[in-house]
Amino acid sequence: MKLRTKRFDARAIAYHYDVSNEFYALFLDRRMVYTCAYYRRPDGDLDQAQEDKLDLVCRKLRLQPGERLLDIGCGWGSLVVWAAERYGVLARGVTLSRAQAEYGQAWIRRLGLEERARVDHLDYRDLPRELRFDKIAAVGVIEHLGIGNYPDYFARVHELLAPGGLFLNHGITHEKHWRRSSQTEFLERHVFPNGEMDNVSHILDVLERARFEIRDVESLREHYARTTRQWAERLQANAERARALAGERIYRTWIGYLAASSVSFTQGSTGLYQVVASRADPAVREAVPTTREGIYSVAAPAEKRKLARAS
């Protein structure tokens, strides 16, 4: 288990994400979402599947107009923009990648969302202690933390979350009998210098020890198998441009990592779980619905979008 400093994390994130925004645009969807998509159809389109994932996250968090949303590790700002534009929340994202933060802020300015959205080049640990958010999302963050840092991380998220609020943790896991291999050593050395995965049962245990109540757990493993396969196909289709932007080594490294990831998710040695947890508050009733119908029905988000546009 690796204990991480802020400097180490910042350098590791910059190594992976600051290759260039244009390079990532060669294989990501139109909204630059670099996490597992959500396919309503097995043969679904990547662009639609990523928008469906963004909406799924918003519905699981039960976002309402005027609420304060924090997106930890926000990437290029896709969830921040989606939530502010479609759900009318006050959305703030933080990322350790300067390139991502600049992209996100420029995107927000183009849409005229400056009063409702922002993306900062900032470590979540450096957010002011007095800040509180109604909802918090961390999509594709836990893999970069280091297992030894989980208790401090979840304690800080609990502190940032207002009583009665919801926290969604979306991250890659491995099976319990997982063992290190040449593939994991390759990924740690050449792709994710701060990557470290855990099994979902231990993650849930640490969440509970941090005084969260687990409200919903969903596996999206098959969705990530298709996502990474489509990423690999799209990058391969743009090989010439990728080599020009990042060089032969980076191109070969990314093709290998995406293809290997797709195989790993398909076989089940790695998984992807979305976990919704709440910060208990006896004064708040019905923090989450008693069924999942509101999450998966088509009508619910449409009504929320009407409210957001009216606000």
Secondary structure, DSSP 4 states (H G I P E B T S, - for coil): -----HHHHHHHHHHHHTS-HHHHHTTS-TT---S----SSTT--HHHHHHHHHHHHHHHTT--TT-EEEEET-TTSHHHHHHHHHH--EEEEEES-HHHHHHHHHHHHHHT-TTTEEEEE--GGGS-TT--EEEEEEES-GGGT-GGGHHHHHHHHHHHEEEEEEEEEEEEEE-TT----HHHHHHHHHT-TT---B-HHHHHHHHHHTTEEEEEEEE-HHHHHHHHHHHHHHHHHTHHHHHHHH-HHHHHHHHHHHHHHHHHHHHTSEEEEEEEEEE--TT---SS-SSSHHHH-SHHHHHHHHHHHH-
